[in-house]
Amino acid sequence: MLGLDNKLKDIVGPSLNGLGYELVRLRLKGSEGQRVLQVMIDRSDEGPVSVEDCAQASRQLSALLDVEDPIGGKYSLEVSSPGIARPLIKERDFERFLGFLAKIELAQAKRGRKRFSGKIVGCHEGFVSILTDYSEENIAISSIASATLVLTDELIALHQKQVTDNGLH
């Protein structure tokens, strides 16, 4: 499945980039006959993703995937935004949300812990630094299984400002 995921990313990524979007995450879920290709997009200008953005990306990707046919068989395509409590995947994601709270789960334990929660205080050369209740932790981004922003008043305020600044409601 990893080979197919990489092939899908190679097909989907450049097409999204051409439309002014970035691929945040791609997942092929389900079994034969009930597969769902979930594509999460972000705007290259870092503005909030609108319903129209998702519809535009969906139309483009649907046509492209029909021609390329990398999956074979029936599947549903779902295109969505990362949402307000978004996943953090690339170094740029962590840089963009410096000062905000995040939950991080590691693929393998670090000093007996797999889960960390705290404020993102730094990001440099493949490492993210978070300030937990106990200490500052430097974590290799490559060792992270999943990371998401924590919904806070500050995050909601940032999101509302972006929506207002971009004329979305």
N, C-alpha and C positions, 0 to 999 in steps of 0.2 A: 504494500500500500504506500510505503514511503516513496518509492519510485514514481508512482502515479501522482502523489501529492506534488512532488518536484516538477513533474511534467506539466501538471495543471498550473502551478505557479509560473512556470516559464511561458505558458500560453496566455494566462490571465494578466500577469503583471504589466507587460509592455502595453497591452491594450488599455488598461486602466490609466497608466501613466500618460498615454496619448490624450485621454479625456480630462486630465488634470486631477486624477485621483491616485491614491497609493493603496496597495494591498496591505491590509493590517493582518488578516488571518484568513486562511482557507482550510476548510474541513470537509471531507467527504464522509458522510455518516450513513449508517443503515446497511441493509443487505440487499441482494439482488432483487430488483423490482420495487424496492422502497428506499432507494438511495436519495440522499439530499446533499447537494453541494452548497455549503454555506460559505459565502464570500463576504468578508467584512472590509469595508472601504473607509478611507479618510480622504479629505480634500488636501491636495498638495499645498494649498495656501493656508492650511491649518484652521480654516473656518469650520463651522458646524456643517455636518452632512444633512441635506434636506431630503425629503421624500422624492423630489424630482431628481436629485443626484442619484439616489438608489435606482430609480426607474430608468434613467439614462444608462447607467452602468449595466443594469440587468438586460436591457435591449441589446446593447453592444456585445456583452458576454454571451448571451443566448445565441446570437447569430454566429459568433466566432466558434463557440463550442459545438454548434450544429455542424459546421464545416469541418473542424478538426476532429471531432468525435473521439476524444481521448478516453472517455469513460465506457462507452459501449452500453447499450441497453437503456432502459428508462431511468430517469432521475429528475428531481425537482431542483431548480436553481433558486436560492434565497440570497438576496443582496441586502446588506444592512449596514448601519453606521456602528461605530464602536460604542456609542452611548456615553452617558455622562460618567459612569463608574467603569471606564474603559480598561481593556487589557493593555499592559505595557509589554512590548515585545522587543523593540529595537532600542539601541542606545539613545537615539533621538527622542523616543517616547519618554524616557526617564529625564532627559535634559529639559524637555518641554514642560514637564510637571515638577520641576525642582520646587521644594517648599510644601508640596502636597503629601498627604498620607497615602501609603500603599501597603498592600498585603502581598508578601512574596512567599512562594513555596518552592523549595529546591528539589531537584531531581534526586539528590543524595544528601544525607544529613551533614551538617557542618557543626562540629563540636556537639554532636548529639541532638541538634535541632534541624528541622526541615522547614519550619514556618517562622517568618519574621514579619513584624508589623511596625511601621514607623514612618517618620517624615523623610522624604527624599532630600538629602542634603548635598549630594554630589554625584557626578557621573563623568568618568574619564577613562579613555582607553580600554573599554570593555568591562569596566567595573562600575557598579552603582553603590553609593554609600547611603545607608539609612540610619536615622537616629531612633533607636528603640527606647523603651523605658529604662533599659539597663546599660546600653552602650551604643557606640557607633559601629555598625557592621559594614564591612566592605565585601561585596558579593560579586562574583564574576557573572556577568549577564548570561554567559553560555551555560552556567550551572542552574539557571532558573527554569523550573518546569512551568510555572505560571505566576503572573504578577498582575494585579489590578489596582486601580485607584480606589480609595475608600471614599464613599459619599460623605462630604462635609459641607457645611455652610459656605466655606471659601470656594469649593469646587462648584457648587451650585451657582454662586455669584459670578464666577468666571464664565460658566456656560451661558448664563443669562446675558452677560455682557457681549459674548460672541454672537449670540442670536440677535440681539438688538443692533450691534454694529453691522451685521450682515443682512439686516432687513428681513430676517426670518421670524415667523411667529408660530 
